[in-house]
Amino acid sequence: MPPHRTPARGRRARRTALGALSLAAVCSLLITPATAAPTRPGSGPGAPDAHCAGRARLHVPGAAHQQTACLAELTTAGTVASGHTDPADYAGLTPKDLPTPTGVPGIQIDGYFPDTSATNTNHGWHHDAQFVIRLPDHWNGGLVVAGTPGNREQYANDRAIADWVLARGYAYAATDKGNTGTAFHRDGRRPGDALAEWNARLTQLTRAAHTVVTQRYHRPPARTLATGLSNGGYLVRWQLENHPELYDGGVDWEGTLWRADGPNPLTSLPAALRHYPAYAAGGPAATEAGTPYCASGTPGCDADYDYAARPAAVHRAVGRIALTGRIGKPLITLQGTLDVLLPISEDSDVYHRMVHEAGRGSLLRYYRIEDGTHTDALADAFPDRLRPMVPCHRSAFAALERWLAGNGVPPADQTVPRPSGAAPATVLTSCPLS
């Protein structure tokens, strides 16, 4: 895709049709080098000839920069110490006692695609469109690709998703979506460009990762799956609607719903923000894109945003990145009934109806997770009220695997009850879907 340019702030302030609501405020709430010595040779049907063999010939198509490392451990059990992840990027997304798998040696490639925005400072690069690709020695033939929640960077899924799928033998790739941080909405020339880039960057990475996997293992992936949570879940939906040829299926974990006429975060969040404790005591009479974290009545306050009253240009901007429900590959969607950021009745319940109205209901399974919320760290704070969503995502992922392999259709759409009287260790590791 062509590079995204960042015009002067004054011109952007005039042109940003999403106007009086700071998308930074919305999407920041939607969840804010060393190398190891080589280890033993790989073995088994999915392993290359030796640990990290051929890493010098791996090339990420279209990348402006890449660096390759041979690691004894690709999960966070090793990458935290080796500097190949960023714990701040996934802070708050998973339960504190979530076990970390170990025993996944392989190759990690970090890099970035051409881009002109510079909100991502990982590795000191000050360059957006960063990605990470991980290639385990013991490969199961599959590839998992993911975009990140909120406005986080490429390591945001490392504990929630990457550790687990790597331990199952998948190659894994993730993107920062092309812009990060609370000012991400300034990226691009036209209204909606910043979010449109998210979709393009995941498509770009999927194609590139497919090539790299083929370089590494001398055959293409037999299965490519998309997954992600919150804004990352939105990306799964969009990819299966617009590029089903690239994927075999996906798991959408509480994906954000964007529709030109609503519901979308611009219709549901202002009311919630209206009651958010004020972080500032006011602001100038006119603000660039709305004042976040303010009390109702503050000039330009996000809490007073009225999407329905905005000009048609605003709705057209959202329409550029809107969902249709016309998925082209199997999708499993799950969302917690106590999601306090994306109300389930305004999000996945609606998307479920959209898919069926589009005539694609046979490709969807939808599970409402009783007492699940948006970020699993809240389950640590309120264990008597909430349950973690991570084990439910893993159950859904395994169900998708069986579905695609022809080993059984997943259970019918349903609300998955919280086990009565279950111990914390049980709800941390178990979430049967039937």
N, C-alpha and C positions, 0 to 999 in steps of 0.2 A: 504494500500500500504506500502511497506517497507520504513523505514526512509531514508531520503536523507542525505548523508554525504558530508562534505566539506573538500576536500583534501587541501594540502598546496598550497599557491598561485602560487609558482613557477611551480608546476606540472600542475596546472590548466591553467596557461598561455601557456604552451606547448600544452595542449590538447583541448583548446576551439576552435573548428573549425569555430565558427562564427567570429573568428579572428578580422580582422581589423575594424570591426564596433562594437562599444560598444552598446549592446542591452539596457544597462541602458539609454543611450542617446535617443535611439529610443523610448523605452517604457515609460520613464519618460515624454516624450512629448505626449504620448498617454493618455493624461489627467493626479503634483507630488502631592473609591466606597462608594457610600451612597445608602441607600434603603429608599423607601417611605413607609409610613404607609398604611395598607390595607384600601380600600374604600368599597363602598356598594357592596352587593352581585350581581353577574351577573344574567342576565335574558335573555329570548328569546331562540329560538330553537338551537342556536349554542353556548350557554353559558354553562360552567360547573356549578356545584352546588353553588359555591361561589367564590368571588374574590380570586385568587391565590390558590384555593383549590388544595391540593395534590402536592404542589410544591416540597415537600421533597422526593417524590418518583420518580421524573423525573430524568432520567439517559440518557446521550448522549452516544450511543454505540461507543466504540472505543476511547473515549476521555481520554486523560491523566490527564486532570484537567478541572473542571467546577465550576462555582459559580452561584447561582441562586438568583435573586432579585424579590421581589414583588413591582411593581411600579404603582403609580397612573396614570402615563402617559408614554406610550411607544414611542410616537412620539418625535421629537426634541423639541417640545414645553415644554417637561418635562425632557428629557434625557440630555439636555445640562446642566441644573442646577443640576441634580442628579449625573452627572458624568458617565452616561451610553452611551455616544457617544463621539466622538472627532471632534469638528467643523473643526479643521485643516485638517482632512481627506477628507472632502467634499468641502473645500474652492475652489471657482472658477468654480464649476460645474453647479451651478444653478443661475437664476436671483436673484438679491438682494431683489426684492419685491415679490418673490414667497410666497403665503400664506402657513402657517403651520397648518395642521388639529390638532384638540384637541379632548379630550374625548375618549382616548383609554387606559384604564387600563389593566393590565395583568402581565405576567411573562417574565422576560428576563434572558436568560442563556448565559453567556460568558465563553469561555474556549478555549482549544487547543487540537489538536490531536498529537500523538507522532511525533516528527521531531527533527532533529539535527541542523538545521540552526536557527539563532537567530536574524534576521533583524527587527522583529516586537517587539517594546518595550512597546506596550500598556499594561497598568495595572502593569508595572514594571516587566513583566514576561520574557522579552528577549527571546521569543520563537515564532517560526513561526507556521503556520497551525492554527492560531487563527480563531475563529468563533463567531458569535452572532446568537442566536435564540430568536425570540419574539413571544409570545403566547397571543393574546388578549382574554379578558374575553368573548367578544361578537364575536364569530367565525362564519365565513360564510361557513366553510367546506373545504376551499382551503388552499394551501401552495404555496408561492412564494419563489424561491431560486435564488440567484444572486452571481456572482463573481464580482470583483471590476475592475474599469478602471485603466489603467496605472500600476504603481507599488504601488498603494495605499493600505490601510489597510481595515479591515472589515466594517468600518463605512462609507466608501466613498459614498455609495448609499443612506444614510439615508434621505437626503432632496429630492433628485431627484426621488427616488423610494419608499423607505420603508415607509415614512410618509403617502403617498397616499394609498398604498395597505393595510397598517394596518388600516387606517380609513375605508376602504371598508370591513374589517373583516377578511382579510387573516392572517394566520400565516406567518412569514417571517424568512428566514435564509440567512446569507451571510458569505463568507469566504475571508480571505486575500490571497488566492490562493497558500499559502505555502512558499512565499518569497516576500519581499517588499523592497522598497528603491532602490537607484540608483546602488547598487552593487548586485542586485538580481540575475544577470546572473552568478554569481560565484557558485550558489547552484547546487549541483548534481555532478555526476561523469563523465557523457558523454555529448558531445555537444547536446544541445536541452533539457537536463533534466529539467532545470528550468521551461521552458514553458510547457513541458509535465506534470510537477507536477500541474500546474494550472488546467488542465483538470481532473486529478485524484482527486484533492482536492474538486472540485465541485461535482463530482460523489459521493465521500465519504460523503460530507455534506448532499447531497440530501437524501441518504439512511438513514443517522442518523436522520435527521430532520423528515422524514416520521415516524420513530419509536417514536420520542419524541412527535409528534403531536398525535399519537395514544395513548400514555400514558396519555397525558393531557386531551383529549376529549373523550376517550374510544371508538374511531372509527378512522379508517385511513382517510387521506384526500381524498375527492371525486375528487379533481382536483389538479394537481401539475404543476405549470407553471415556466419556466425559463425566466429570463430577465436580461439585463445588457447593459451597454454602453461601446463603444470602446473595450478594451480588454475583458470586461465583455460581450459584444455582440459577440465577437469571441467565447467565452465559450458557449453561447447559441447555436450557429451554430454547434460547435463540439459535444455538448451533444446530440442534436437532430439527428446528423449523426451517432453517436457511441453508444448512450444509449437511444434510443427513448422509451424503455420500462419503463423508470423512469418518463416520462413526458407526459402531455396531449398536450402541445404546448409551444410556446415561442415567445417572442418579442425581436428582435435583433436591438438594437439602435446603428447604425453606427459601427458595429463590425469590428475588424481588420481582413483583409484577409491575410492568410498565404498559399502560394503555393510554392512547391519546385522550379519550374521554373519561378516564378513570374507571375503576379505582387504580391509584398508583401512590407512591409515597408522598406526592405533593398534595393529595387529597386527604390522607389519613394522618400524617405526622404533624402538621401545624397545630392541630388541637392538642396533641400531646405535648408539643414544645411550649405551648402557651402556659403550661403549668411547670415547666422546667425551671429550677433555681437559676436566678440571673447570674451570669458570669461577668457581666459588665453593667455599668449604671446608665447606659444610653449610648448615643452615637450621633454622628452628623445627620443633618436633615435628609441627605440623600446618600445612599450606600451603594456599593458596586452591585451586589447581588443579594442583599438582605443581611440583616444582623442576626447571627446565630446566638443561641443560648441567652436570650433576652426575655425580659418581662413583657407581656402584652401591653401595647401602647408605646413601646420604644420605637422611634422612627425607623421605618424599614424592617420591622421585626419579623423574623420568620414565623413566629407564632400567629401572626395576623394575616398570613398569606392566604389568598382565596383563589385557588386554581381555576375554579369554574368561571370566575370573573375576569381571568386573564385574556388578552387578545388571542385571536385565532392563530397568530404566529407562534405563540407558546405551545398550543396544542399540536401544531404541525411539527415543532421541534421534538416533542415527545413522541409523535407518530413515527419519526425516523428510526426510533429504537424500540418501538412497541412490539409486543408479542401478539400472535394470532391464534395460537393453539394448533396450528397445522404441523404437528411433529411428523417426521418421516421415519423414525426408528424408535424401538422400545424405550420407554422412559418410566422410571419410578420416582415419584415425588413424595416427600415426607415433610411434615411441619408440625411443630408443637401446638397444642391447643392453648397454651398460655404464653405464646409468643408476644412479648410486650413491645416489640419494635415494629413488626409487620403483622398486624392482626390477621389471624387465619381466615376470618370471614371476608376480609378485603384482599386476600392474596391467593393462597393455594386453593381454597374453596372455589374461587372465581376461575382460576386457571383450569381446574378440573372441568368445570362447566364449558369453558372455551374449547378444550380439546374434544369433548364429546359433541359440542355443536359443530365443530369442524369435521366431524365424521371420523376422528382418529382415536376414538375411545378404546379400541382393541389394543392400541399400542401403549396405553397408560395404566399404571397401577398407582393408587393414591392412598397413603396412610397418614391419618391424623394421630399424632402421638400424644396420648393423654399426659398432661402435666409437663410436657416439654416446653422449653422457652428458646430464645434466640441464641444466647451464648451460654455455654455449659459452665462457665465459672460461676454463674448465678445459682446453679444447682448445688455448688459447694456452700454458698451462703445461706441457702434455704432448702436443706435436704428434706425437710418435712413437707414441702410444698411442690418441689420441682424434681424432675428426673433428667439425667444427662441424655443428650441426643446422639452422642458418638456411637454407642452400641446399636442404635436403631439404624444409623447410616450404614454400619457394617452389615447388619442383617439385610438391609435393602440391596446393598452391593452384591452380597452373596446370592440373593434371590435373582438379581439380574444375570449373574453368571450362569445360574442353572437354567434360566429362561432362554438365554441365547444358545446354550449348549443343547437345548431340547430335552432337558432333564426335569421338566415340570414348570407349569405356568404359576407365577406367584399367586398368593392368596388374593381374593377379591378385595376391592376397595373397602376400607373399614377404619374405625377408630381403634387404635391399639391400646388396651387398658394398661394402666400402671399396676404391676403385680401388688396385690394387697399384702401388706406386712413384709415386703421384701427388704432384705438387708441392703445397706449401701453398696456392698461389694457385688451384690447380685444385679442391681440396676446399672452398675458401672460396666458390667461385662455381658449382660444379656438383654435382648429385646426381641422376643419371638413375634413375628408378624401375623401369626394365626393362633 
